[in-house]
Amino acid sequence: MSHHYSGPNFGFPRGDARLDFTDLYAFPKPGDAGKSILIMNAHPSAVVNPPGPTTAEPFAPEALYELKIDTNGDAVTDITYRARFSSSKGGTQTATLRRVEGAQAPAAGDDGQIIVEGVPVSTGRDAGVTQVGDYRFFAGWRSDPFFFDVAGALNNLQFTGDDFFADKDVCSIVLEVPNSILGSKEVGLWARTLIPATGSGGDWVQADRGARPSQTPFLAGEQNAAYLAGEPVNDARFVAVFAHALEHAGGYKPEEASRVAETLLPDLLRYDPTRPASFPENGRTLTDDVSDAFLAILTNGKVTEDKVGPHGDLLDEFPYLGPPHE
């Protein structure tokens, strides 16, 4: 399920689809090894149970959407890219992207150096792309690139190859960055959504977070709320709950379950921009079959595929995600 429906009982965090972080991608820009593409997807266009569409408004105007980068391997954020969206006016929204680095990068707040400001959020088939200096930016509805047999997953992993996401959309934040801003070593990436702690603003509350696909819906269990509110630097406290889920799903012995759980935490997507991207070794491309990789871990090799493959509507150019279906 990747990170879709990461709230309790395969629902949305805080009951709001717009706050649901779904996927994180990182790969070198095709044809330009000096730049990288970072993609944070949120807001699935459809509900699983009961079936139906979610809200048409792409992003929650009261929320923050953040892409976090750890540059020195301590699982603490060193660079944050923070997107904020206006309220819908006549069915349209605008986006502002900020960059925060150093001691302020791990904190929550609505500040930072402005990269782009007031650019329209895309809702149609044509992608509105903004370029400022070495950055390119996109925000809006796109075809969801994630592929998975959801019905099979909910039917005791009895897969038939029915791709639930083949005709679904998602709200994407796509950023092209020069590799120089990432440093010269492997970085750790994660994403999160936040909302004000009170209606009047002020402090912020983390609604959703993640990096590696499928871990939260399948492994966080009764610690779901605590996990969504946590940060990678503190993820060692979830090894036990992950191990318990692995014992149950895969028949692992306790020691082996703990060892495997430790390889999944902290929940960061490791990415070295100087190497080709391929999940789980390095970053994640839009065609990587992350579900098969996760199923093999979850079931201790008993189930290794869901019989679903990548979507055929991906683009060869920025923002790389196909046009929305609706």
N, C-alpha and C positions, 0 to 999 in steps of 0.2 A: 504493500500500500504506500510505499515510500513514506513521506511524512504527511500525506493527506489524512484528514480526519484524525488528527492527533489528540483531540480532546477525549474525555471519558466516553467509553462505549462507541468508539469510532465516530464520535461527533466532532464539533468544532470547538476550539479553545474559547472559553467564556461564551459559547453559543453563537459566535459571530464568524461566519465563513471568511470574511475579509481579513481576519487576524490569523488565519490558518496558513502558516508557512508550509510549503509542499516539497520543494526541491532546491538543491544548491548544485551549481555546475561551475567548473573551472577548467579551462583548457587554453592552450596557446592559440592566438589568432591565426586562422588559416592564411597562409601566404605571407605572414609577417611574424617571425619568431621573436621580435622585440616587444610584442604586446600580448596581453592576455584578455580573455573574455570571462567575466564573472556574471553569473545569472542567479538571481534569487526569485523564485516563483512563490506566489501566495494566492489565496482565494480560489478554490476549485469552483467551477461553474455549476456543479451538480451535487446534490445530497445523495448518499447511499441509501439511507433508510429513515423515513420513507422517501422513495425516489422523487426527484423534482429539482427545479433550478434554484440557485441561490440568488442573492440580490444583484441587480444590474450595475450598481455603483462599484467601480473597480476596487478602490482603496478606501479604507476608513480615514476620514479627515482628522479624527481625533488621535490617530495612532502614529507611531514612528515605525519605519521599516529599516532595519539596520543590517548591513553586511560587515562582519567583524573579522579582523586579520591579526593573527599572532605571528610576529616576525622573528621571535627569538626562542621559540620552543618551550615556553613556560605556561602555555595555555591561558595566558592573560592577553587581552586585546591591546595592540599597539597602534592600530589604525582602524577607524570606523568610518564607513560611508553611510550616511543617514538620509533617508528620503522621507519627505513630508508632503502631504497632498491637500489641496484645497477642498472645500465643500463643493458639491456638485451644483453647478449653475447652468440651467438649461440642458442638463444631461451631460455636462462636460466637467472635467477636473483639470487642474494644473499640478505640476510636480516641481519641487525644489530639492536639490541634492547638496548635501554638505559633507565635508571631510573633517574629521577630528583625529588628532594624533597625540602621542605622548601620554602624560599622566591623566588627561581627560578622556582618552579613548575608551576606557572600560566603563565609564559612568554613563548614566542615562540623562538626557537633556536635549533641548531643542536649539542647540547652538552649533558652531563650527564654521569653517571656511566655506563659502558658497561656491560650488562648482557650476551648477546650472540653476536657474531660478525662473519659475512661472512658465515652464514649458507645457504644452498641452499633453494630456494623457490620451493615448490612442485607443479608440474603440472599434474602428473599422478594419478592413483588410489591409489598407496601406499603412505601413509602419512609419510613424513620425519619429525621425531620428534627429538628435541634437548633437552637434560637435562643438567643443570648446577646447582649444589647445590640443593636447594629446589625448583628451577624453572623448568618447562617444557615449551617448546615453539614450535609453529608450525606457518608457514605462507605459503599460497598457495591456489590454486583452490580447492573448495569442493562443494558438492551438497548444494544448498541453502535450509536451513531448514525452511524458512518462507513460510507460506501457506495462500493463499488468492485468491478470485475470482475477479481479476482485471477487466475483462470485465463487470461483474455485477456492480462494483463500478462506472465505467464510463457510465453505462446505468441507471443512476438515482437510484442506489442501488437495481436494480432488479437482485437478485442473483440466479444462477442456480447450484452452486457447482462446477464450472469449475476452477480448481486450476492452475492458470497461472504459478506458480513456481514449479510445480511437476517435470519438466524436465530441470530446470534451474540451473545454477551454480553461485557461488559467490566467492570472494577472502576473505579468513579468516585469522585473526590474533588471535591465541588461546594461552592463557597464564594460566598456573597453578601456583598459588602462595600460600605460607603459610599464614594462616589467621593472623598470628602475625604482618604482614606488614600492615594490614588494621586497626589495633587498636582493641579496645574492645567494640566499639559502632557501630551503624548503619553508613554506609558511603553513599555518593552520587556519582554516576558514570555518566560520559558522555564521548563522543568520538568526535574527530574532525579530519579533514584533512586540511593541509596548503600547500601553494605553495609560492615560492619567489615573493616578490612584483615587482621585476624587473628581467630581464633575467640574470643579473650578480649576483643575490643572495642578501644577506643583510637582509633587513627586510622581515617578513613573513606575508602573507595574509591568513585569514581563509576562506577556500572554502566551507566547510560543517561542520555541527555539529548537535548533538542530543543525545537523550537517550531513551525517551519514544516513542513507536511506533506510527506511522501514524499522529502525530500532525502537522508536518511541511507541508506535502502535502495537508492536508485537512483544516488546521486552520490558517496558516500564511498569506494566501491571498496576498494582494498587498504589504505586509511587508515581503515577502519571502526573498528578498536579505538582508534586515536589520537583519532578524531573523537568517539566516545562518551565518552572520558575527558576531553575538552577543555571549554573554556568560551567563551562568545561573544566575550569580549574578545580572545581569541587566534585567532579564526577566519580571519583573513587568510591564515594559513599553509595553509589548505585551498583557496584559490582555484584553485591549479594542478590539484589532483586533481578538483575539480568541473568545471573547464574541459575537462580531458581526457575526462571522461565525456560532457559535452555535445557535444564534437567527434564522438565515436563514435556517440552516439545520435541527434543531430540534424543532423549534417553541417555544424556551424558551422565557420567559419574560425577559426584560433587567436585572433586579436585579438577577434573577436566573442564567442567562447566565454568568454574571460577577462572581458569586459565584463559578460556575463550572469551569470557566476558571482559577480562582485562585488556584483550586486544581490540575491543570495540569502544573502549573509553580511554581518555576523554573523547567526547563526541565532537570531533574535528575532521574536516576534510583536508588531508595533507596534499599539498600541491607545490611542485617544483617547476617553475615556468620554463626552465631550460631543457626539460625532458618531455617526450610525447605524453599526452594524457591518456589514462586508461584506469578505470576504477577496478579494484580498490588500491592499486599500486600508486597511482599518481593522479590526483584531480578526478574529474568526471566529465565525459563528453555526453552529448545529447543522444547518442546511440548505444552507450554502454548498457549491457543487460544487468543492471544492478539487482533486479529481483531474483534472477537465477543465482547470483552470487550469495545473496542473503538467505535464500531458501536452503542452500547447501549447508550454511552455518546453522540456521535455525533447527534443521532436522538431522544434523550430524551425518549429512550425506545421503539420507534416505530419499529425499526429494531434491532434484537438481534443476528442474525447469518448470515453467508455467505455460510453455508452448506459445508464448507471445513474443513478437519481435518489434524492432523500432518502427516508428511511424515514417511514412513516405512523404510528408509535407514540409520537411525541414528545408530551410533556405541555405544557399551557399554564401550568403553575405549577411552582414549585421542587419537585424538582431538575431538571425539564424533560426528563430522559432517561426513555424508556419503561421499563416493568417488565421484569425479566429473562425470558428465554424458558424457562429450565429451573429 
